[in-house]
Structures are given as C-alpha cells and as structure tokens.
Amino acid sequence: MGKFFSDSEWTYAPCTYVSENTFVGREPEDAPLPTYEEARDRLPKPVWEGHYDAIACYDKAWQIAFGNLRRPTPGSGFVSNFIDTAFNGCTFMWDSSFILMFGKYGSRVFNFQNTLNNFYSHQHVDGFISREIEEDDGSEKFTRFDPSATGPNVMPWCEWEYYLNIGDRLRIAEIFPPLLAYHKWLHDNHTWQDGTYWTSGLGCGMDNQPRMSPGYNVLFSHGHMVWTDACFQMILSGHILIEMGKILGREEDTAFLVEEQEMLKKVVNEKLWDEKTHYYYDLWRDGKLSGVKTIGAYWALLAGVVPEDRADAFVAHLENKDEFNRHHRPPTLSADHPDYIAEGGYWRGSIWAPTTYMVLRGLEKYGYHKIAYDIACSNIENVVGVFDKTGTLWENYAPEATEQGRPAKGDFVGWSGLFPITIVFEFVFGIKSNVGENKITWHVNRTEKHGVERYPFGKNGMLDLICEERADSAEKPRVAVKSNIPVTLELIWDGGSETLEIAAE
C-alpha cells in the first residue's frame, strides 16, 4: 500500500522561521479587561484652548475603543486580549495594525499591541497569515491561495512604530520570526516574474477602487496587474525587517531582503512612474499604466522610493484642487476620475484614517511638514464637525462636505480613532517621540495654548508638554515641560528652532 499523505504534507512547504514562532500554541491570556472609567485618568490628556469639541471627540474615541476590548474565546486559537476591529465579528490584519497606531498612546492601561499576537498565533507552517479571522472560533475567512486571502503587509510598520515609541527590544525578538516568515510567503506566492507584487481589491484593503482593466472583478481578482501599494508596502516591510535584523544580530536572515529592496526600487521607478503626469500607477497586463490616481500610490513616500527630483511634482497632486485637495482631504480616489463619488462611495472618494495617516507620515519623511499640517487640520476640522452633528466617529468621511461617508459605520473605533488621537498629537500639535534617541521633536504649529498632559514616553516616561498662547506662528514658543525622566526636547517653529535638555523632576 502506498504512503498516505496528510493535507499539510501535500500542500505546505514549511518555512524555517515559523518553527521559531512562539505564539503558535501559546496558552491564552487570562486577565481582566480594563474599562474606560478605570483608564480615563491614566490616558494622555490633550490641552487645546478653544477646541473643547475636539477634546470631547478625543474622549469619545477612547470610550468606544475600551468598549471594544475582547478576551480570547476558548478554542479560537487567540492567545491575547485584543481590541475588536468593530466591523463584523472578525479581526482584520490591516485594521488592527492601524488601530494600534493610536493604541500605543494607551499602552500604560492596556497593551493594545498584543492584538497582533492573534495573527501570529494563526500562522501556517509555510508562513501564511490570513487577513481576516473569526473572533468566536478562530476560523479563517479565506483559503491561503485565494487572491484575497491576505494583506496588506503593514504589520512590520505597526510593530516598528511601537518599538520607536516604547523601545521594547524583547518584543522585536518575538515578532521577527513570524513577520519574516510572512514576508517570505508573500515573496514566494504573490510576485510576478519580475519580482513585483500583486494583490486584489479586498487584499489591498481598498475594496471597490476602479483600478483594474475591464473584465476583472474589482474585489476578488488580482487582474494580472502590478499593484503599486503592494510593491511599496513590501519595500517598507523589507526595510523594517532589515533594521530589526540589525538589532537582533540576524543580518544573515535578511540578506535576501537587501537584494529584493534594490531590485524593487529600481523596477517600480522604471515601470510604475509616468513622467508626463508625475504619478505612480498600477501596471496592467497589457503593459499599459492604469492612469488611475489612487491614494495607495503614496505608500511610495513612506517606503522612501521616490527620487528627490520627482518628489515635488508627485506631492503637488495632494495640493491640486481638481485631484486630492478637496473640502476634506485627501480623498482615496482623485476627484478627476469619472468614478469619483462626492458622498464617498467607500474607496471611490471617502476619507479614511489609515490612508490619511499613511500620507501624513510619508510627507513627514520627505520634509513636507506644512502640507502634512494643512491636511491634518482639514481632517480634524471635518471629523470634529461631523462629531458635533452626530456625537460619534465614523468609518469614513465624505470628501465634499462635512459629513460622514455614504456608506459608513458609526461608532467606528476602529481605526477612526487615529483622527482625534494620533493625528492631533503628531500632526496638528506636531509632537513626535523617538525613544531610541531619547528625544521628543515638537513642530509647534498652533498659536493658541495647546499640548498634552500625561504624555507617555517609552516604558516609564511621563511628561506634561504645554505651549502657551502666541501672537503669531513666528513668535518663539513659551513651553512648560514637566517630566519624570531626563529627555531631549527639540522645538521647531516658523521662526527657528531650539533644543532643550529636560531634567527629571
């Protein structure tokens, strides 16, 4: 009688790095969940004179978020307490990653970052991780070779942000193997012959964007297309994994990523850039660029692949009132596209927190601080304006009016907590921390009194950062800082800059 093969033997090529994944088979966490009432006085407290509705919106975001905390269901394979995506009873890969980018500010009360542990605990032996997992029973919504089964690959960025803000090297050691295995699975299973990457409408997260050539399903098909955002995200992932490898002394494990980085940067700039319109486009099967200006192209800034001599022209689209500079900016589809929808239409125009935050961080990386600040102010003015009308936050927002998107879920925190928390702190107020350098950089944009009390820095640092009212943006800021640790504070304003050494009190 011939040998009987199990399903895993027939269909899996095991990845060595998965054998190092300590999340698989881990005993579930058994700890009580904190309530918002317990957390409120331990969370950062924004101070913003004259903008009390924005502070109320901030408080509402945290209230909803703490109401969405969950414990692992027995038998689900979930191993950590987590925050629910707030969509359909499933946890989503890219939703969770962006939720944690405001969750980092509440980590003293609840370790939001452990939400990603439940994806690592579901990693297959070949490195695959599903993009959508049922919270009740741990079942996966897609089989792993479905074009919509996984992505976008943003978990490395999320983990790196946590590291920069918290400085937890032990977590880097834990999450490096599953992230490297997942990147390698995509490298082996989601590339074309030239090494570029593909995904699908659902797989890229921007479900219904009209990106593909006629005849392909916008939700479920890869369209035989080179996807701009997938390529740029993999470049970003590779860069971060290389940096993690350096921290851990595992450069040999990331050597293939160094080679991939060089190849991909060259290919995307040769094949996906259109010199006439100064934009990156998806590449169709017939060799033509799609001509669809999707916000997903701006992952190029965050990935650092835009040559300096192209950056101004590329960024200029965000300032163009016929494209991305609308009443609420930036829409996820350029307004000059025939399928653009003024009410939002989901990803055919709506303003979404994840793509907005991605654009802001990319602009920051290339030094476009003023444009980032203007976009952030547009976001907060409109999000808070809708909050004033409805009393809550929404899944997405309309680009042409101060309204929620059509369609959009309410009480969505969810990644919409990014707007009143992270975007206010980092881009409206302009406060960013880098624990590795023991430094806080503060681009002082506002003239009214503003700042943050109980601002968390690293594992144990706690600061009050208050800037007094100024006559204009060129006036040197007068700041009051109280800290329990020594830290360097760099102030930057229209008229200059100053570095202060803050002593512990």
N, C-alpha and C positions, 0 to 999 in steps of 0.2 A: 504494500500500500504506500502511495506517495505521501510526502510530508504535508501536514495541514498547516497553513499559514494564517495567522490572525490578521485582522484588519490593519493593525499598526505595522506589522511586518510587510504587508503588501503595499501600503500607501505612504509610509513615512520613511524619510531619510533622516535619522536622528542628528541633531546638532549638538556638538560637544558642549557648547556653553549652557544649554538647557540643564545639563547634569549639575551645574553649579547654582541653579535657580533654587534658592532656599524657601521660596514662597509656596511652591508646589507641595501639597500635602501638609502644610503647616496647620497647627491647631487653631481654630477660630478664636479671635479675641472675645473675651467675656468681661467687658467693662461697661458700666452705665454711661448713658449719653448725657452731656450737659444740656441744660435748657438755656434759652435766650436770657431769661431773667437772671440765671446764675452767671451768664457770660458778660452781660452788658457793661458792668463796671470794670471789667478786665480787658475789654477791647479798646483799640485806639479810638480817641475822641477828636474828631475834626473841630476846629475853631474857624468860623468863616463869617465875619461880621456882615450883616445884611442879607445873608443867604441861608436863612433858617429853614426854608423849604428843602434846600439841598441836603441839609443835615438830617431833616426828617426822612428824606428819601434814603440816605445812608443807613439810618437806624432801621428802616423798613427792610432793606436788603438783608441785614444781619438777622432780623427777626424771622424772615422767611427761610433763610439759609439754615438756621438752627432747627427750624421746624422740619427740615428735610433730612436730618441726620438719621441714619439707619444702622442696625446691627446685623451681622451675618445670619442668614436663615440656615438652620441645621440642614446639612446635605447639599447646600448650594455650591460648596467649594470656595465661597468667600471667606477670607481669613481676617479681615479688619473691619472695624467700624468705618462708615463711609458717609458721604453726602450723596443723596439721590440726585440724578440728573433732572428730575422734575418734568419728565416728558411722558413716558408710557409704561413705567414699571421696570424698565431696563436701565442698566448703566451703560453709558456711551464713552468710547475712548477719547474723542476729541472734546466733547462737552466737559467731561471730568477734568481733563488737563487744563482747560481754561477756567473752570470753577476754582481750581486750586491756586490760580494766579491772583485771586483775591483772598482765598482761604489762608494764604501764607500770613496775612495780617492778623488772623485769629488763631494762629497755631499755639499760643500760650494757653488757650482754653480747650481747643480740640485739634488734634493732629489731622487736619484735612488731607495732608499729603498721602496718608496711608490709604486713601481711596484707591490709588493706583495699584496697591498691593493685590487687589482683587482681579486685576487684569493679569498681573504676573503669575498669580496662583492658577490661572486658567491657561497658561502657555502650553501648547502642544509640544511633543518631543522634537519636532523639526524647527521650532521657533515661532510658529504662527500664534497670533493672539487675535481673537475676534473683536470686532469693533463694537458689538452690541451684545450684552449678556443679560438674561433674565435674572432679576434680583431674588425672586422667590425660590427658584430651583436650580439656578446656575446654568441653564441650557443656553446654547448659543444660537443666535437668530440666523446665521448663515454658515454654510459649509465652507471650508477654508479655501477652496479653489473657485468659489463664486467671485466674479469681478467686484462685487460689492461687499466682500467678506470682511475687509479690514481697512484701517486708515482713518484719517490722515496720521502720518507718523510724527506726532508732536509731543509724545511723552518725554523724549530726551530733553526737549526745550523746557518743559514743565519742571522736570527734575533738576535741571541746571539752574533755573530761576530760584528754586527752593534752596539749592546749595549756596548760591550767591547771597541769599538773604539770611540763611540760618547757619551755614558753614558746617553742615553735618557730613563729615567725611565717611563715617560708618555707613550712612545710607548710600553714598556713592558706591561703596564696595558691594553692597547688597544688590543694587538695581543694575549695575553694569552688565553682569552676565545676561539677564533676560532682555535688556534693551539691545545688547549687541546681537543676540540670537535673533531677535525680531527684525532688526535692520538687515541681517544676513538673509532671513527668509524673504523679505521683500526684494533684496538684491537678486536672489535666485529665482524668484517666481513672478515678479512684477516689472520686468525690464524687457525692452526690445533689443534687437541685435546690436544696436549702437550704444547700449548701456543706459539709455534714457528710460524714464519710468512712466507707467500708466496706472490709472485707477478708474473710477466710474463716478457718476453723479452722486450716488449715495456714499461711495467710498471716499470721495473728496470732501464730503460734508455739505457741499453747496448743491443740494439735491437737484433742483429744477433749472439750473442755469442753461441757456441755449448755446452750448459750446461745441456740439458735435456736428459733423457734416450730415446732410439729410439721409434718412434711412436707419439711423441708430437711435435707440431708446436713451433719453437723456438721464434717466435714473439708474438703469441697470447695466448698460453696456460700456465697455472701455473704448468703443469706437475706433479701434486700431489707431489710436491717437497718442501723441506725446503730450502729456499733461504738464503744463508749466508749474502749477503749485506742487504736484507730486515730486517733480525734479528738484525744485528749490528746497522743499522740506527734507528731502533725503540728503542734500548738501549740508543743510543745517544740522541734521541728525548726525551725519558723519563727523562734522567739525566738533560737535559737543562730545561724541564718544571718544574722539582722539584726545580731547582735553581731559576727559575722565581717565583714559588710559595712562596719561602722563602722571596724574595724581596718584594712581594706584601702582605705577611702575609696570604697566602691562602694554607697553608700546608695541610689542610683537603682535599682540592680538588685534591691533588696529592698523597694522601696516597696509592691509588691503583697502582700508578706507582712505588712506592718504593717496593711493593711486586712483581710487574712484573719484575723490574730490577734484583732482587735477583734470581728469577726463571729462567729468560732468560740467565743470565750469567752462571748459573750452567748448563743449558741444552746445550747451544752452545759449551761449553768446553768439555762436555761429549760426545755429539753426532756428532759434526761437525769437530772436530780436529782428524787428523790422526797422530799418534805418529811416524809411520815409515817414513813418508815424511815430517813431521813437517809443516803441512799446514791445513788451514780450507777449507772444501769442502761443496758443496751443498749435501743434503741427498735425494737420490731418493726414489721413492715409495716402492721399494723392500727392503729398509733398507740398501742399499749399498751407500757409498760415491761416488760422481761422478768421482773423480780423475782429474777434470778439474781445472787447476790453473788459475782462473780469478782474475784480479786486484781487483775485488769487495771484495775479502776476506780481503783486507787491511783496510776496514772500521772497522775491529776489533781493530786496533791500536787507531784510533780516538775515538772509543767507550770505550776504556780503559778496554777491557775484556781479553786481552792476559796476562796470568800469567807471572811474571818476568822470571821464569825458562824456558819459551818457547820462549821468545821474540827474543833472538839472533838467534836461528835456523829459526824462522819464517822470520825475516828480512833478513837473509842470501840469500833467494831466489831473493831478489832485487839486490844482488851483483853477482849472478850466471850468467855467460856469456851465458850459454845454456838456460836460462829462461828469466829473465827480464832485465839483464844488456846488452842491445843491443847498436847499434850505436846511436840511440836516445832512451832514457829510461824514464819511463818504458812502454813497450807495454801493452795493455789491456788484452792480452792473452799470456800466457807463450809460448816462442818460441819452446819449445819441444812438443807442441801439434800438431797433424797431420793437423789440420785445420788452423794453424797459417799462415798468409799471409804477405810476406815480404813488399809488397806495402801498406799494411794497412788493406784493406778489411773491412773497417768500424771498428767494435768492435772485429775483429779477428786479431788484432795486432796493429792497429793505436795508436798513442799517442794522448790523448785528454786532454784538460785543466782541466776539473772537476776532473777526476780520478787522474791526476798528482798532483793537489793541495791537494786532499784528502790524498794521500800517504805522501806528504811532511809534512802536518800538523800532521799526525799520527806518523811519525818518530820523529818530534819535540817533541811531547807529551811524547815519551818514551826516549828522550835524545839522539837520533841518529842524532846529528847535522851535523856531517861530511858526512854521507851518503846522507842526505837531501840536503846539499850544492852541492855535486857532481851531484846528479840528476838534481837539478835546473840549474846548469851550462850546463849540457848536453841539457836540454830543450832550454835554451836561445841561445846557440851556434847554434842549428839546426833551431829554429824558425827564428832567425835573418838571418841565412844563406839562408833560403827559401825567406825571405823578400828581401834580396839583389838580388835574382834572379827574383822575381815576383812583388815586390813592394807592397805586401799586406800580410794579415794574413789569415790563412785557418782554416776550421772547424776541421781538424785533420791532423796528420803528419805521414809519413812513418817511421817505426822503423829501417829499414836497410840502409837508405840513407838520405841525407839532401834534402828531397823532401816533398811536400805536400802529404797527403794520397790519395789513389785511392779507392773509390771516396771521394771527399771533396769539399765543397763550398768555394769560395774565398770571400774576403772582409768580413770575418766572425768575427764580434764583436757585438753580440755573445760572448760566454764565452771564446773565444781565447784571449780576452783582458787580461785575467789572466796572460798569459805568460810574456809580456813585462812590465806589470804594477805591479801586486801583487807579482808574483814570483820573479821578480827582486828586489823589495823593501824588501820583507820579508825573502827571502832565499839566493839570490845572494849577496845583500848588508847586509842582516841579521838584518834589523830594524823592531822591533815589538813594538806596544804600548798597554798599559793596563790603560785605563782612570780611572778605579775604584781604582787602586793603585797609580795613578798619576805618572806613570813610563814608560819610554821607555828603552827597552833592545836592545842593539846593539851588535850582534855577528860580529865582524869585520873580514871578511873573505878575503877581497881583499887587494892587496898591492899597486895598483895604486890609484891615487886620485879618490875619489868617495863620493857620498852622495846624499842628497835630499834638495833642497830649497823649501820653502813654504810647508813644511810637516805639514799636518793637525793633530791636537791632540785635541780630544773632540769637543765641540761645538765652542770654540773660540780660542783655542791654535793654534799658527803658529810658526814653527821652521825652521831654516836653520841648517842642520846637514852635515858637511863636514869633511871627514878624508883625511889627506894629504898622499902623497906617502910614502911608507915604503920600506926598503931594503928587508925584508922578513916577513913572517906571525908571527914570534915570537917577532918582534920588537913592543914595546908599541906604540899604535896608538896616533897620534897627531891630536886632533879633534878641530874644530872650531864650536861653537854652539851659535846660536842667537835665543832667544825665547821671546815671549810677555807674557808668564806666567811662574811661578816657576814650575819646574818639575825635577824629579829624572831621571838621565841617568846612566844606568849600561852598562859599556863597558866590553866585553869579547873577548879575543883573544888567540892565541895558547900559549902565554907565561904567561897569567894571567888574572886578572880582576880588575876593578876599578869602584867605584860608585861616581858620580859627582852630586852635587846639583846645578842645573842651576837656576839662578835668572832671573826674568823678566827684560827686558830692556825697 
